[in-house]
Amino acid sequence: RELLDPEIDPEIDPLDDLSLQQALIAATLDESVPHGLAAHLRLLFRVAFHLRERLSLDNWRTLNLLMQEMARHAQRGSSLTEVLSQLDRSVVTLMTLAGFTLDGMTRDLGWRFLSIGRRLERLQSMSLTLSQALAHAREGNESDLDWLLEVADSIITYRSRYMSRPEWLPVLDLLVLDESNPRSLRFQILG
């Protein structure tokens, strides 16, 4: 909650705010929102369309289904609950596309260029997330670290390694310095 607005009363759920709900829906479904999911998916689709002779039928079909689902939600004016459910399905679909790429692409210069781009994007995203988390961290309040580990897809690693509630120092060690964690900043830089 505090990441959304540090001035928000902790007793008030920010997702009850209609304007915030509308902003989340727009960021997901409205192609005119810069840096939103719909805008990025449209760019992905354009690139895929121009390279369709290099995409497998499975890749093309998966991407088309994702675009059709997003368009249906945008056209009918979905609720926040429906949009969140669509986001969950989109994550699975995008992981499927990533799996197709990692599993079927030859390891040539194109694959290396793709890998560099993925690492740069992950480095940028994780740096921004950590920056926000640290900027809004309160002394002695480590109860908000679960979300950070979830975003970093590292909660299972943390639990198996530390077997305790998340604390700042081990979380930062895992997400910044651990060269064996494929989600850490160091892993991205060394890769």
Contact map, one row per residue, 1 for C-alpha under 8 A:
11111101010011000000000000000000000000000000000000000000000000000000000000000000000000000000000000000000000000000000000000000000000000000000000000000000000000000000000000000000000000000000000
11111111010000000000000000000000000000000000000000000000000000000000000000000000000000000000000000000000000000000000000000000000000000010000000000000000000000000000000000000000000000000000000
11111100000000000000000000000000000000000000000000000000000000000000000000000000000000000000000000000000000000000000000000000000000110010000000000000000000000000000000000000000000000000000000
11111100000001000000000000000000000000000000000000000000000000000000000000000000000000000000000000000000000000000000000000000000000000000000000000000000000000000000000000000000000000000000000
11111111000000000000000000000000000000000000000000000000000000000000000000000000000000000000000000000000000000000000000000000000000000000000000000000000000000000000000000000000000000000000000
11111111000000000000000000000000000000000000000000000000000000000000000000000000000000000000000000000000000000000000000000000000000000010000000000000000000000000000000000000000000000000000000
01001111100000000000000000000000000000000000000000000000000000000000000000000000000000000000000000000000000000000000000000000000000000000000000000000000000000000000000000000000000000000000000
11001111110101000000000000000000000000000000000000000000000000000000000000000000000000000000000000000000000000000000000000000000000000000000000000000000000000000000000000000000000000000000000
00000011111100000000000000000000000000000000000000000000000000000000000000000000000000000000000000000000000000000000000000000000000000000000000000000000000000000000000000000000000000000000000
11000001111110000000000000000000000000000000000000000000000000000000000000000000000000000000000000000000000000000000000000000000000000000000000000000000000000000000000000000000000000000000000
00000000111110000000000000000000000000000000000000000000000000000000000000000000000000000000000000000000000000000000000000000000000000000000000000000000000000000000000000000000000000000000000
00000001111111010000000000000000000000000000000000000000000000000000000000000000000000000000000000000000000000000000000000000000000000000000000000000000000000000000000000000000000000000000000
10000000011111111000000000000000000000000000000000000000000000000000000000000000000000000000000000000000000000000000000000000000000000000000000000000000000000000000000000000000000000000000000
10010001000111111001000000000000000000000000000000000000000000000000000000000000000000000000000000000000000000000000000000000000000000000000000000000000000000000000000000000000000000000000000
00000000000011111101100000000000000000000000000000000000000000000000000000000000000000000000000000000000000000000000000000000000000000000000000000000000000000000000000000000000000000000000000
00000000000111111101100000000000000000000000000000000000000000000000000000000000000000000000000000000000000000000000000000000000000000000000000000000000000000000000000000000000000000000000000
00000000000011111111100000000000000000000000000000000000000000000000000000000000000000000000000000000000000000000000000000000000000000000000000000000000000000000000000000000000000000000000000
00000000000000111111110000000000000000000000000000000000000000000000000000000000000000000000000000000000000000000000000000000000000000000000000000000000000000000000000000000000000000000000000
00000000000000001111111000000000000000000000000000000000000000000000000000000000000000000000000000000000000000000000000000000000000000000000000000000000000000000000000000000000000000000000000
00000000000001111111111100000000000000000000000000000000000000000000000000000000000000000000000000000000000000000000000000000000000000000000000000000000000000000000000000000000000000000000000
00000000000000111111111110000000000000000000000000000000000000000000000000000001000000000000000000000000000000000000000000000000000000000000000000000000000000000000000000000000000000000000000
00000000000000000111111111000000000000000000000000000000000000000000000000000001000000000000000000000000000000000000000000000000000000000000000000000000000000000000000000000000000000000000000
00000000000000000011111111100000000000000000000000000000000000000000000000000000000000000000000000000000000000000000000000000000000000000000000000000000000000000000000000000000000000000000000
00000000000000000001111111110000000000000000000000000000000000000000000000000001000000000000000000000000000000000000000000000000000000000000000000000000000000000000000000000000000000000000000
00000000000000000000111111111100000000000000000000000000000000000000000000000111001000000000000000000000000000000000000000000000000000000000000000000000000000000000000000000000000000000000000
00000000000000000000011111111100100100000000000000000000000000000000000000000000000000000000000000000000000000000000000000000000000000000000000000000000000000000000000000000000000000000000000
00000000000000000000001111111100101111000000000000000000000000000000000000000000000000000000000000000000000000000000000000000000000000000000000000000000000000000000000000000000000000000000000
00000000000000000000000111111100000111000000000000000000000000000000000000000000001000100000000000000000000000000000000000000000000000000000000000000000000000000000000000000000000000000000000
00000000000000000000000011111110000111000000000000000000000000000000011011000000000000000000000000000000000000000000000000000000000000000000000000000000000000000000000000000000000000000000000
00000000000000000000000011111111100101100000000000000000000000000000000001000000000000000000000000000000000000000000000000000000000000000000000000000000000000000000000000000000000000000000000
00000000000000000000000000001111110111100100000000000000000000000000000000000000000000000000000000000000000000000000000000000000000000000000000000000000000000000000000000000000000000000000000
00000000000000000000000000000111110000100000000000000000000000000000000000000000000000000000000000000000000000000000000000000000000000000000000000000000000000000000000000000000000000000000000
00000000000000000000000001100111111101100000000000000000000000000000000000000000000000000000000000000000000000000000000000000000000000000000000000000000000000000000000000000000000000000000000
00000000000000000000000000000011111100100000000000000000000000000000000000000000000000000000000000000000000000000000000000000000000000000000000000000000000000000000000000000000000000000000000
00000000000000000000000000100000111110110000000000000000000000000000000000000000000000000000000000000000000000000000000000000000000000000000000000000000000000000000000000000000000000000000000
00000000000000000000000001111110111111110000000000000000000000000000000000000000000000000000000000000000000000000000000000000000000000000000000000000000000000000000000000000000000000000000000
00000000000000000000000000111010001111111000000000000000000000000000000000000000000000000000000000000000000000000000000000000000000000000000000000000000000000000000000000000000000000000000000
00000000000000000000000000111110100111111100000000000000000000000000010000000000000000000000000000000000000000000000000000000000000000000000000000000000000000000000000000000000000000000000000
00000000000000000000000000000111111111111110000000000000000000000000000000000000000000000000000000000000000000000000000000000000000000000000000000000000000000000000000000000000000000000000000
00000000000000000000000000000000001111111111000000000000000000000000000000000000000000000000000000000000000000000000000000000000000000000000000000000000000000000000000000000000000000000000000
00000000000000000000000000000000000011111111100000000000000000000010000000000000000000000000000000000000000000000000000000000000000000000000000000000000000000000000000000000000000000000000000
00000000000000000000000000000010000001111111110000000000000000000010000000000000000000000000000000000000000000000000000000000000000000000000000000000000000000000000000000000000000000000000000
00000000000000000000000000000000000000111111111000000000000000000000000000000000000000000000000000000000000000000000000000000000000000000000000000000000000000000000000000000000000000000000000
00000000000000000000000000000000000000011111111100000000000000000000000000000000000000000000000000000000000000000000000000000000000000000000000000000000000000000000000000000000000000000000000
00000000000000000000000000000000000000001111111110000000000000100010000000000000000000000000000000000000000000000000000000000000000000000000000000000000000000000000000000000000000000000000000
00000000000000000000000000000000000000000111111111000000000000000000000000000000000000000000000000000000000000000000000000000000000000000000000000000000000000000000000000000000000000000000000
00000000000000000000000000000000000000000011111111100000000000000000000000000000000000000000000000000000000000000000000000000000000000000000000000000000000000000000000000000000000000000000000
00000000000000000000000000000000000000000001111111110010000100000000000000000000000000000000000000000000000000000000000000000000000000000000000000000000000000000000000000000000000000000000000
00000000000000000000000000000000000000000000111111110000000000000000000000000000000000000000000000000000000000000000000000000000000000000000000000000000000000000000000000000000000000000000000
00000000000000000000000000000000000000000000011111110000000000000000000000000000000000000000000000000000000000000000000000000000000000000000000000000000000000000000000000000000000000000000000
00000000000000000000000000000000000000000000001111111110000000000000000000000000000000000000000000000000000000000000000000000000000000000000000000000000000000000000000000000000000000000000000
00000000000000000000000000000000000000000000000111111111000100000000000000000000000000000000000000000000000000000000000000000000000000000000000000000000000000000000000000000000000000000000000
00000000000000000000000000000000000000000000000000111111000000000000000000000000000000000000000000000000000000000000000000000000000000000000000000000000000000000000000000000000000000000000000
00000000000000000000000000000000000000000000000000111111000000000000000000000000000000000000000000000000000000000000000000000000000000000000000000000000000000000000000000000000000000000000000
00000000000000000000000000000000000000000000000100111111101100000000000000000000000000000000000000000000000000000000000000000000000000000000000000000000000000000000000000000000000000000000000
00000000000000000000000000000000000000000000000000011111111100000000000000000000000000000000000000000000000000000000000000000000000000000000000000000000000000000000000000000000000000000000000
00000000000000000000000000000000000000000000000000000011111110000000000000000000000000000000000000000000000000000000000000000000000000000000000000000000000000000000000000000000000000000000000
00000000000000000000000000000000000000000000000000000001111111000000000000000000000000000000000000000000000000000000000000000000000000000000000000000000000000000000000000000000000000000000000
00000000000000000000000000000000000000000000000000000011111111100000000000000000000000000000000010010000000000000000000000000000000000000000000000000000000000000000000000000000000000000000000
00000000000000000000000000000000000000000000000100010011111111110000000000000000000000000000000000000000000000000000000000000000000000000000000000000000000000000000000000000000000000000000000
00000000000000000000000000000000000000000000000000000000111111111000000000000000000000000000000000000000000000000000000000000000000000000000000000000000000000000000000000000000000000000000000
00000000000000000000000000000000000000000000000000000000011111111100000000000000000000000000100010000000000000000000000000000000000000000000000000000000000000000000000000000000000000000000000
00000000000000000000000000000000000000000000100000000000001111111110000000000000000000000000100010000000000000000000000000000000000000000000000000000000000000000000000000000000000000000000000
00000000000000000000000000000000000000000000000000000000000111111111000000000000000000000000000000000000000000000000000000000000000000000000000000000000000000000000000000000000000000000000000
00000000000000000000000000000000000000000000000000000000000011111111100000000000000000000000000000000000000000000000000000000000000000000000000000000000000000000000000000000000000000000000000
00000000000000000000000000000000000000000000000000000000000001111111110000000000000000000100100000000000000000000000000000000000000000000000000000000000000000000000000000000000000000000000000
00000000000000000000000000000000000000001100100000000000000000111111111000000000000000000000000000000000000000000000000000000000000000000000000000000000000000000000000000000000000000000000000
00000000000000000000000000000000000000000000000000000000000000011111111100000000000000000000000000000000000000000000000000000000000000000000000000000000000000000000000000000000000000000000000
00000000000000000000000000000000000000000000000000000000000000001111111110000000000001000000000000000000000000000000000000000000000000000000000000000000000000000000000000000000000000000000000
00000000000000000000000000001000000001000000000000000000000000000111111111000000000001000000000000000000000000000000000000000000000000000000000000000000000000000000000000000000000000000000000
00000000000000000000000000001000000000000000000000000000000000000011111111100000000000000000000000000000000000000000000000000000000000000000000000000000000000000000000000000000000000000000000
00000000000000000000000000000000000000000000000000000000000000000001111111110000000000000000000000000000000000000000000000000000000000000000000000000000000000000000000000000000000000000000000
00000000000000000000000000001000000000000000000000000000000000000000111111111100001000000000000000000000000000000000000000000000000000000000000000000000000000000000000000000000000000000000000
00000000000000000000000000001100000000000000000000000000000000000000011111111100000000000000000000000000000000000000000000000000000000000000000000000000000000000000000000000000000000000000000
00000000000000000000000000000000000000000000000000000000000000000000001111111000000000000000000000000000000000000000000000000000000000000000000000000000000000000000000000000000000000000000000
00000000000000000000000000000000000000000000000000000000000000000000000111111100000000000000000000000000000000000000000000000000000000000000000000000000000000000000000000000000000000000000000
00000000000000000000000000000000000000000000000000000000000000000000000011111110000000000000000000000000000000000000000000000000000000000000000000000000000000000000000000000000000000000000000
00000000000000000000000010000000000000000000000000000000000000000000000011011111011000000000000000000000000000000000000000000000000000000000000000000000000000000000000000000000000000000000000
00000000000000000000000010000000000000000000000000000000000000000000000000001111111000000000000000000000000000000000000000000000000000000000000000000000000000000000000000000000000000000000000
00000000000000000000110110000000000000000000000000000000000000000000000000000111111100000000000000000000000000000000000000000000000000000000000000000000000000000000000000000000000000000000000
00000000000000000000000000000000000000000000000000000000000000000000000000000011111110000000000000000000000000000000000000000000000000000000000000000000000000000000000000000000000000000000000
00000000000000000000000000000000000000000000000000000000000000000000000000000111111111000000000000000000000000000000000000000000000000000000000000000000000000000000000000000000000000000000000
00000000000000000000000010010000000000000000000000000000000000000000000010000111111111100000000000000000000000000000000000000000000000000000000000000000000000000000000000000000000000000000000
00000000000000000000000000000000000000000000000000000000000000000000000000000001111111110000000000000000000000000000000000000000000000000000000000000000000000000000000000000000000000000000000
00000000000000000000000000000000000000000000000000000000000000000000000000000000111111111000000000000000000000000000000000000000000000000000000000000000000000000000000000000000000000000000000
00000000000000000000000000000000000000000000000000000000000000000000110000000000011111111100000000000000000000000000000000000000000000000000000000000000000000000000000000000000000000000000000
00000000000000000000000000010000000000000000000000000000000000000000000000000000001111111110000000000000000000000000000000000000000000000000000000000000000000000000000000000000000000000000000
00000000000000000000000000000000000000000000000000000000000000000000000000000000000111111111000000000000000000000000000000000000000000000000000000000000000000000000000000000000000000000000000
00000000000000000000000000000000000000000000000000000000000000000000000000000000000011111111100000000000000000000000000000000000000000000000000000000000000000000000000000000000000000000000000
00000000000000000000000000000000000000000000000000000000000000000100000000000000000001111111110000000000000000000000000000000000000000000000000000000000000000000000000000000000000000000000000
00000000000000000000000000000000000000000000000000000000000000000000000000000000000000111111111000000000000000000000000000000000000000000000000000000000000000000000000000000000000000000000000
00000000000000000000000000000000000000000000000000000000000000000000000000000000000000011111111100000000000000000000000000000000000000000000000000000000000000000000000000000000000000000000000
00000000000000000000000000000000000000000000000000000000000001100100000000000000000000001111111110000000000000000000000000000000000000000000000000000000000000000000000000000000000000000000000
00000000000000000000000000000000000000000000000000000000000000000000000000000000000000000111111111000000000000000000000000000000000000000000000000000000000000000000000000000000000000000000000
00000000000000000000000000000000000000000000000000000000000000000000000000000000000000000011111111100000000000000000000000000000000000000000000000000000000000000000000000000000000000000000000
00000000000000000000000000000000000000000000000000000000000000000000000000000000000000000001111111110000000000000000000000000000000000000000000000000000000000000000000000000000000000000000000
00000000000000000000000000000000000000000000000000000000001001100000000000000000000000000000111111111000000000000000000000000000000000000000000000000000000000000000000000000000000000000000000
00000000000000000000000000000000000000000000000000000000000000000000000000000000000000000000011111111100000000000000000000000000000000000000000000000000000000000000000000000000000000000000000
00000000000000000000000000000000000000000000000000000000000000000000000000000000000000000000001111111110000000000000000000000000000000000000000000000000000000000000000000000000000000000000000
00000000000000000000000000000000000000000000000000000000001000000000000000000000000000000000000111111111100000000000000000000000000000000000000000000000000000000000000000000000000000000000000
00000000000000000000000000000000000000000000000000000000000000000000000000000000000000000000000011111111100000000000000000000000000000000000000000000000000000000000000000000000000000000000000
00000000000000000000000000000000000000000000000000000000000000000000000000000000000000000000000001111111100000000000000000000000000000000000000000000000000000000000000000000000000000000000000
00000000000000000000000000000000000000000000000000000000000000000000000000000000000000000000000000111111100000000000000000000000000000000000000000000000000000000000000000000000000000000000000
00000000000000000000000000000000000000000000000000000000000000000000000000000000000000000000000000011111110000000000000000000000000000000000000000000000000000000000000000000000000000000000000
00000000000000000000000000000000000000000000000000000000000000000000000000000000000000000000000000011111111000100000000000000000000000000000000000000000000000000000000000000000000000000000000
00000000000000000000000000000000000000000000000000000000000000000000000000000000000000000000000000000001111100100000000000000000000000000000000000000000000000000000000000000000000000000000000
00000000000000000000000000000000000000000000000000000000000000000000000000000000000000000000000000000000111111110000000000000000000000000000000000000000000000000000000000000000000000000000000
00000000000000000000000000000000000000000000000000000000000000000000000000000000000000000000000000000000011111110000000000000000000000000000000000000000000000000000000000000000000000000000000
00000000000000000000000000000000000000000000000000000000000000000000000000000000000000000000000000000000001111111000000000000000000000000000000000000000000000000000000000000000000000000000000
00000000000000000000000000000000000000000000000000000000000000000000000000000000000000000000000000000000001111111100000000000000000000000000000000000000000000000000000000000000000000000000000
00000000000000000000000000000000000000000000000000000000000000000000000000000000000000000000000000000000111111111110000000000000000000000000000000000000000000000000000000000000000000000000000
00000000000000000000000000000000000000000000000000000000000000000000000000000000000000000000000000000000001111111111000000000000000000000000000000000000000000000000000000000000000000000000000
00000000000000000000000000000000000000000000000000000000000000000000000000000000000000000000000000000000000011111111100000000000000000000000000000000000000000000000000000000000000000000000000
00000000000000000000000000000000000000000000000000000000000000000000000000000000000000000000000000000000000001111111110000000000000000000000000000000000000000000000000000000000000000000000000
00000000000000000000000000000000000000000000000000000000000000000000000000000000000000000000000000000000000000111111111000000000000000000000000000000000000000000000000000000000000000000000000
00000000000000000000000000000000000000000000000000000000000000000000000000000000000000000000000000000000000000011111111100000000000000000000000000000000000000000000000000000000000000000000000
00000000000000000000000000000000000000000000000000000000000000000000000000000000000000000000000000000000000000001111111110000000000000000000000000000000000000000000000000000000000000000000000
00000000000000000000000000000000000000000000000000000000000000000000000000000000000000000000000000000000000000000111111111000000000000000000000000000000000000000000000000000000000000000000000
00000000000000000000000000000000000000000000000000000000000000000000000000000000000000000000000000000000000000000011111111100000000000000000000000000000000000000000000000000000000000000001101
00000000000000000000000000000000000000000000000000000000000000000000000000000000000000000000000000000000000000000001111111110000000000000000000000000000000000000000000000000000000000000001000
00000000000000000000000000000000000000000000000000000000000000000000000000000000000000000000000000000000000000000000111111111000000000000000000000000000000000000000000000000000000000000000000
00000000000000000000000000000000000000000000000000000000000000000000000000000000000000000000000000000000000000000000011111111100000000000000000000000000000000000000000000000000000000100001000
00000000000000000000000000000000000000000000000000000000000000000000000000000000000000000000000000000000000000000000001111111110000000000000000000000000000000000000000000000000000000001001100
00000000000000000000000000000000000000000000000000000000000000000000000000000000000000000000000000000000000000000000000111111111000000000000000000000000000000000000000000000000000000000000000
00000000000000000000000000000000000000000000000000000000000000000000000000000000000000000000000000000000000000000000000011111111100000000000000000000000000000000000000000000000000000000000000
00000000000000000000000000000000000000000000000000000000000000000000000000000000000000000000000000000000000000000000000001111111110000000000000000000001000000000000000000000000000000011000000
00000000000000000000000000000000000000000000000000000000000000000000000000000000000000000000000000000000000000000000000000111111111000000000000000000000000000000000000000000000000000001000000
00000000000000000000000000000000000000000000000000000000000000000000000000000000000000000000000000000000000000000000000000011111111100000000000000000000000000000000000000000000000000000000000
00000000000000000000000000000000000000000000000000000000000000000000000000000000000000000000000000000000000000000000000000001111111110000000000000010000000000000000000000000000000000000000000
00000000000000000000000000000000000000000000000000000000000000000000000000000000000000000000000000000000000000000000000000000111111111000000000000010000000000000000000000000000000000000000000
00000000000000000000000000000000000000000000000000000000000000000000000000000000000000000000000000000000000000000000000000000011111111100000000000000000000000000000000000000000000000000000000
00100000000000000000000000000000000000000000000000000000000000000000000000000000000000000000000000000000000000000000000000000001111111110000000000000000000000000000000000000000000000000000000
00100000000000000000000000000000000000000000000000000000000000000000000000000000000000000000000000000000000000000000000000000000111111111000000000010000000000000000000000000000000000000000000
00000000000000000000000000000000000000000000000000000000000000000000000000000000000000000000000000000000000000000000000000000000011111111000000000000000000000000000000000000000000000000000000
00000000000000000000000000000000000000000000000000000000000000000000000000000000000000000000000000000000000000000000000000000000001111111000000000000000000000000000000000000000000000000000000
01100100000000000000000000000000000000000000000000000000000000000000000000000000000000000000000000000000000000000000000000000000000111111100000000000000000000000000000000000000000000000000000
00000000000000000000000000000000000000000000000000000000000000000000000000000000000000000000000000000000000000000000000000000000000011111110100000000000000000000000000000000000000000000000000
00000000000000000000000000000000000000000000000000000000000000000000000000000000000000000000000000000000000000000000000000000000000000011111110000000000000000000000000000000000000000000000000
00000000000000000000000000000000000000000000000000000000000000000000000000000000000000000000000000000000000000000000000000000000000000001111100000000000000000000000000000000000000000000000000
00000000000000000000000000000000000000000000000000000000000000000000000000000000000000000000000000000000000000000000000000000000000000000111110000000000000000000000000000000000000000000000000
00000000000000000000000000000000000000000000000000000000000000000000000000000000000000000000000000000000000000000000000000000000000000001111111100000000000000000000000000000000000000000000000
00000000000000000000000000000000000000000000000000000000000000000000000000000000000000000000000000000000000000000000000000000000000000000101111110000000000000000000011100000000000000000000000
00000000000000000000000000000000000000000000000000000000000000000000000000000000000000000000000000000000000000000000000000000000000000000000111111000000000000000000010000000000000000000000000
00000000000000000000000000000000000000000000000000000000000000000000000000000000000000000000000000000000000000000000000000000000000000000000111111110000000000000000000000000000000000000000000
00000000000000000000000000000000000000000000000000000000000000000000000000000000000000000000000000000000000000000000000000000000000000000000011111111000000000000000011100100000000000000000000
00000000000000000000000000000000000000000000000000000000000000000000000000000000000000000000000000000000000000000000000000000000000000000000001111111100001000000000010000000000000000000000000
00000000000000000000000000000000000000000000000000000000000000000000000000000000000000000000000000000000000000000000000000000000000000000000000111111110000000000000000000000000000000000000000
00000000000000000000000000000000000000000000000000000000000000000000000000000000000000000000000000000000000000000000000000000000110010000000000111111111000000000000000000000000000000000000000
00000000000000000000000000000000000000000000000000000000000000000000000000000000000000000000000000000000000000000000000000000000000000000000000011111111111001000000000000100000000000000000000
00000000000000000000000000000000000000000000000000000000000000000000000000000000000000000000000000000000000000000000000000000000000000000000000001111111111000000000000000000000000000000000000
00000000000000000000000000000000000000000000000000000000000000000000000000000000000000000000000000000000000000000000000000000000000000000000000000111111110000000000000000000000000000000000000
00000000000000000000000000000000000000000000000000000000000000000000000000000000000000000000000000000000000000000000000000000100000000000000000000011111111000000000000000000010000000100000000
00000000000000000000000000000000000000000000000000000000000000000000000000000000000000000000000000000000000000000000000000000000000000000000000000001111111100000000000000000000000000100000000
00000000000000000000000000000000000000000000000000000000000000000000000000000000000000000000000000000000000000000000000000000000000000000000000000001111111111000000000000000010000000100000000
00000000000000000000000000000000000000000000000000000000000000000000000000000000000000000000000000000000000000000000000000000000000000000000000001001101111111100000000000000000000000000000000
00000000000000000000000000000000000000000000000000000000000000000000000000000000000000000000000000000000000000000000000000000000000000000000000000000000111111110000000000000000000000000000000
00000000000000000000000000000000000000000000000000000000000000000000000000000000000000000000000000000000000000000000000000000000000000000000000000000000011111111000000000000000000000000000000
00000000000000000000000000000000000000000000000000000000000000000000000000000000000000000000000000000000000000000000000000000000000000000000000000001000011111111110010000100100000000000000000
00000000000000000000000000000000000000000000000000000000000000000000000000000000000000000000000000000000000000000000000000000000000000000000000000000000001111111111100000000000000000000000000
00000000000000000000000000000000000000000000000000000000000000000000000000000000000000000000000000000000000000000000000000000000000000000000000000000000000111111110000000000000000000000000000
00000000000000000000000000000000000000000000000000000000000000000000000000000000000000000000000000000000000000000000000000000000000000000000000000000000000011111110000000000000000000000000000
00000000000000000000000000000000000000000000000000000000000000000000000000000000000000000000000000000000000000000000000000000000000000000000000000000000000001111111000001000000000000000000000
00000000000000000000000000000000000000000000000000000000000000000000000000000000000000000000000000000000000000000000000000000000000000000000000000000000000001111111100000000000000000000000000
00000000000000000000000000000000000000000000000000000000000000000000000000000000000000000000000000000000000000000000000000000000000000000000000000000000000000100111110000000000000000000000000
00000000000000000000000000000000000000000000000000000000000000000000000000000000000000000000000000000000000000000000000000000000000000000000000000000000000000100011111000000000000000000000000
00000000000000000000000000000000000000000000000000000000000000000000000000000000000000000000000000000000000000000000000000000000000000000000011011000000000001000001111101100000000000000000000
00000000000000000000000000000000000000000000000000000000000000000000000000000000000000000000000000000000000000000000000000000000000000000000010010000000000000000000111111100000000000000000000
00000000000000000000000000000000000000000000000000000000000000000000000000000000000000000000000000000000000000000000000000000000000000000000010010000000000000000000011111110000000000000000000
00000000000000000000000000000000000000000000000000000000000000000000000000000000000000000000000000000000000000000000000000000000000000000000000000000000000000000000001111111000000000000000000
00000000000000000000000000000000000000000000000000000000000000000000000000000000000000000000000000000000000000000000000000000000000000000000000000000000000000000100011111111100000000000000000
00000000000000000000000000000000000000000000000000000000000000000000000000000000000000000000000000000000000000000000000000000000000000000000000010001000000001000000011111111110000000000000000
00000000000000000000000000000000000000000000000000000000000000000000000000000000000000000000000000000000000000000000000000000000000000000000000000000000000000000000000111111111100000000000000
00000000000000000000000000000000000000000000000000000000000000000000000000000000000000000000000000000000000000000000000000000000000000000000000000000000000000000000000011111111110000000000000
00000000000000000000000000000000000000000000000000000000000000000000000000000000000000000000000000000000000000000000000000000000000000000000000000000000000001000000000001111111110010010000000
00000000000000000000000000000000000000000000000000000000000000000000000000000000000000000000000000000000000000000000000000000000000000000000000000000001010000000000000000111111110010111000000
00000000000000000000000000000000000000000000000000000000000000000000000000000000000000000000000000000000000000000000000000000000000000000000000000000000000000000000000000011111110000011100000
00000000000000000000000000000000000000000000000000000000000000000000000000000000000000000000000000000000000000000000000000000000000000000000000000000000000000000000000000011111111000011110000
00000000000000000000000000000000000000000000000000000000000000000000000000000000000000000000000000000000000000000000000000000000000000000000000000000000000000000000000000001111111110011110000
00000000000000000000000000000000000000000000000000000000000000000000000000000000000000000000000000000000000000000000000000000000000000000000000000000000000000000000000000000000111111010110010
00000000000000000000000000000000000000000000000000000000000000000000000000000000000000000000000000000000000000000000000000000000000000000000000000000000000000000000000000000000011111000010000
00000000000000000000000000000000000000000000000000000000000000000000000000000000000000000000000000000000000000000000000000000000000000000000000000000000000000000000000000000110011111110010000
00000000000000000000000000000000000000000000000000000000000000000000000000000000000000000000000000000000000000000000000000000000000000000000000000000000000000000000000000000000001111110011000
00000000000000000000000000000000000000000000000000000000000000000000000000000000000000000000000000000000000000000000000001000000000000000000000000000001110000000000000000000010000011111011000
00000000000000000000000000000000000000000000000000000000000000000000000000000000000000000000000000000000000000000000000000000100000000000000000000000000000000000000000000000111111011111111000
00000000000000000000000000000000000000000000000000000000000000000000000000000000000000000000000000000000000000000000000000100110000000000000000000000000000000000000000000000011110000111111100
00000000000000000000000000000000000000000000000000000000000000000000000000000000000000000000000000000000000000000000000000000000000000000000000000000000000000000000000000000001111000011111110
00000000000000000000000000000000000000000000000000000000000000000000000000000000000000000000000000000000000000000000000000000000000000000000000000000000000000000000000000000000111111111111111
00000000000000000000000000000000000000000000000000000000000000000000000000000000000000000000000000000000000000000000001101100000000000000000000000000000000000000000000000000000000001111111111
00000000000000000000000000000000000000000000000000000000000000000000000000000000000000000000000000000000000000000000001000100000000000000000000000000000000000000000000000000000000000001111111
00000000000000000000000000000000000000000000000000000000000000000000000000000000000000000000000000000000000000000000000000000000000000000000000000000000000000000000000000000000001000000111111
00000000000000000000000000000000000000000000000000000000000000000000000000000000000000000000000000000000000000000000001000000000000000000000000000000000000000000000000000000000000000000011111
